[in-house]
Amino acid sequence: MPLRDAWQDRPRGAEGSRAGSRWADRGPAPARRATPRQPASRRGSRRGFPNRRGPDARAAVRFTSPVFRRALDGIDRGRYRLHQVHVAIWEGLIWVSLAGQPGPLEEQLRPQIEARLGDYGKVERYRPGELTAGARAEYDVAANWKLIYENFQECYHCRSIHPELVATIPRFKSPAVGAGGYDPGGYPVAAGRRSFSLTGQTVLPRLPGLLPADDRLFYGMVVLPNCFLSLVSDHVIVHRFEPVAPDRTLAVCEWLFPAQTLQAGRYDVADAVALFGKVNEQDFAAAQWCQPNMSSRAYAGGGVLVPSEAPVISRYYNWYLGLMEDTCRGATR
Ligand SMILES: [Fe+2]
C-alpha cells in the first residue's frame, strides 16, 4: 500500500488551521486552553477536505464564508469543489487516508499495537480518547522524518543523550535494551521516584481505566505511519509528524491528562510535561546532528547503525521499503 493511502494521524480541528505559517520550536508550554478530545470511535469513516496541511475544519469554514460564496456565483461548484478524503477517529486522534476506498483504520492500527503491547486492550485501558491536552509543543526539526522515527525505535542512544530519562527508567541505560524487541510488560520507573516526571516526585491521579498494576510503568511505541504513543499511569503523550521537506519535519507533541487533573488549582502537571519536553529536545537535536551526515553519498546504501536493536529497526526499514515498492509499482502501472 503506498504511503499516501495509509491512514495518517492529522491535526485536530483548530490546530490544523495554521496552514502556511512557519511553525517554531516553542518547547513544551501549558496549553492556553484545555481542548476536549474528540469522543473515541473505533469504526466509521467521515469526510474531510485536504489542503496544504491536511483536512482542516477552519479552512473549510473560511472557504464557505459569505464573501467567498459570492465570489463563487456563476462557477460550477461541483466541478471545482475541494477534493474529499476519508477521515476516521481512533481514540480521539483524527486519521486521514487519501485512498479511494481505504480499509478500516483499526486494521492498520490493531496489529501494530498488539505487536508492541501484546494486548490491544491495554491501550484501551488508558482511554486516550477521553483525555484532554494539558500541554502542547511544536518543533520545526531540521531532519528527515525517518531519522526521528528510527531514533524513537532504539534506545542505544538513551544513556548518552537522555540523562533525565534513564534516571527515571533505569532499564533504558542498557545499550541492549531492545535487542530482543521491546518488553510488552512495560518499563518500570526507578525505585525512589514516585512518577514519570522530571523530579520524579510529582504524583498525579492514576488514569481512570487503569489498574494498580499499571502504576509506575512506561510504554513507548511508534504507530505507523506518523504517530508515537507513550503511556504512563497518569498521562499519555502523543506525537504527530508531518514531513515538510526532505530535511525538515514538523513535530507536534501533546500531553494528555484527565480533565479533572487539569482543573485549576488541583494539580501542577508541569513536572510531568517537563520530562518528555527534555526528551523531545534531545532527540530532535540528535536527528538534526545526523541529517548532514545522512546526506553524504557514503550513506546511500543505508545500514543499521545500532547492531543491538537491528531486528526492531530492520522491521521498520522493511516497512518503508515495502511502501516505496508499492508506490513505484503504482506509478509504473
Ligand atoms: Fe531518544
Residues whose N, C-alpha, C, O or C-beta is under 5 A from the ligand:
A	BS01	LIG	N151 D283
